[in-house]
Amino acid sequence: MELRMKFGAVAGATLLMGLSQLLGGHLAAQAQELTDVTVVIPNPSAINNFALYTAIGEGYFADEGLNITVETVNGSASVLQMMSAGQAQIGNPGAGPVLNARARGEDVVFIYNNFAKSVFGLVVKEEAAITSPADLKGATIGVGTADGAEVGFTRAIMADAGYAEGTDYNFLTVGDGGTAAAALLNDEVVAYAAAVNDVAIIEARGIDLREITPERFLAYFGNGWATTQAFIEQSPQVIEGFGKAYVRANKFAMDPANRDAVLAHAAAGNPQEGEDKAFASNLLTAIMSRTTLDDPAAPWGYQPPEHWELWHQSLLETGQLTEPLPDLSAVYTNQFIEVWNAAE
């Protein structure tokens, strides 16, 4: 193709030099070697992790030099096992399982408070005569996984009502979403420890639910991002890059003008979940409502120490921890919060 230039020789040379520098910089950026990072999540919902898939889809992780591979497992215990085995560098477990892992001597550290508000609620069918956890004596309560974060959450609620597992009530592992809906419909369980996305799925199947979670338990934060102390010390630049991209994705997602793009990124991560667009949009709204602290000035990912104290005390009271952890502050860190939130 012939290039016709109307500039003088000097101007033309200057333009070509500028284009050369720009192209060279672009090619250098493209040629940048990305660091492979495996991220493991405890359920297959992409909307549940909308910021993760938005950061992938918008190229924010690549901007930070990271190539993210997402692996899905069943529950927080499996997340922690993969990190402990070195099969994943970053995971998305619940607070209760992390505290138990620390008690076992595992090297896991919570780095980002992803669900700043509880993602779980204790629910019953709308027509049930049950009005509070006190009405669940002798009941079978459904949970998604036997060792997931919802189990510790529900144990705390039932202990607060004065009930002990195995004596006053029992858990039954019924799975998530559709299988949980079937368990409720067939009266295999009278209550269910539901995550936000489970409620949306169950109600979409025609089962109206009512939440009976005591108000104070809604303050228990949900799953967040974790890694190991060894990985923090070995690759702090990866943690910085991950958090920068993640905060950037959250800011992008919270802009209503970007809603369709966020839903499209989530659908790319889980096409089946994105088939019902009305359901996906409603679920996204519910999930987003749990990802910010009540304080609008709080930075993304910040972990209030008093919230960890709440979880720690709950696990001690329910016997999930036999003794206090020697240093609760070692379980989590806010050391990257400033650099993450400084990123534009």
Residue, then its C-alpha position, 0 to 999 in steps of 0.5 A: m500500500e502506497l503511503r502518501m505524506k504531505f509533511g516536510a522531510v523533518a516532520g515526516a522523520t519525526l512522525l516515523m520515529g514516533l510511530s516506531q517508538l509507539l509500535g515498539g513499545h506495544l510489541a514489547a508489551q505484547a511480548q512480555e512474559l506473563t506469570d502463570v497463576t492458578v486461582v481456585i474457587p469453591n463453586p462453579s458460579a462465575i457471577n459469584n466471582f464476577a470481579l474475577y471474570t471481569a478482570i480476566g475479560e477486560g485484560y486487567f490481569a494481563d496488564e499486571g503481567l499475570n496469566i490466570t487459570v481458574e480451577t473449580v472445586n467443591g467447597s473451601a476445604s478443597v480450596l485449601q487442599m489445593m493451595s497446601a499441595g502447591q496446585a494453586q497459588i491463590g484461593n477463595p475459601g471461607a473464614g471458618p475453614v481458614l481458621n481451622a486450617r491455621a489451627r492445624g498448622e497450615d500456612v494459609v493467609f487471608i489477603y482480601n475480604n471479597f464478601a465483606k458481608s455474609v453470603f450465607g443465610l439460614v432459610v426455610k420454605e415460605e409456608a413453614a411455621i418456623t420463625s427462628p432457629a429456636d424452632l429447629k430443634g430436632a430438625t435436619i438442616g441442609v448444607g452444600t458441602a460437609d466441610g464448607a464455610e456454611v457449616g461453621f456459620t450455621r453451627a454458630i447460629m444453632a449454638d446461639a439458640g442453645y442447640a448442639e449438633g448431633t443432639d438437637y439437630n443434624f446436618l445433611t449434605v444436599g449440594d447446591g442450587g438444584t439438588a438443594a431445591a429438591a431436598l427442600l421440596n421433598d422435605e428431606v431437610v426443613a431448613y437450608a444454609a444457603a448462599v446468595n446464589d443458592v437462594a436465587i436458583i431455588e426461588a427460580r424453581g418456584i420455591d419461595l424462601r424465607e430467611i430466619t438468620p438472626e440479624r447479628f449473624l449477617a455481620y459474619f463476612g464470607n469467602g475471600w482471597a487467600t494464599t500462603q505466607a510462603f507465596i507472599e514472601q516468594s512472590p509479593q509482586v504477584i499478590e500486588g498485581f492480582g489485587k490491583a487488577y481485582v480492585r480495578a475490576n470491582k470499580f469497573a463492575m460497579d459502574p451501571a454503564n458496564r453492567d452488560a459487559v460484566l454479565a458477558h464476562a461472567a457468561a464466558g466463565n460459566p455459559q450455562e449460568g448466563e443463559d437466563k439473562a434475567f436470572a443472571s442480572n438479579l443474581l449479580t445485583a444480590i452478589m454485588s450487595r455483599t461485596t462492600l463494607d457498610d462504610p462507603a469509605a472503606p477500601w476494597g479488600y479491607q479486613p476489619p480486625e473485629h470481624w476476625e475476632l467475631w469468627h474466632q470467638s464463634l468457632l471457639e464457642t461451637g467447639q470447632l476450635t479447641e483452643p484460641l489461636p496464639d496469634l489471630s493477626a497472623v491469619y490475615t493481612n491488610q498489607f497490600i490494601e493501600v497499593w491495591n486501592a491506589a491503582e487507577 
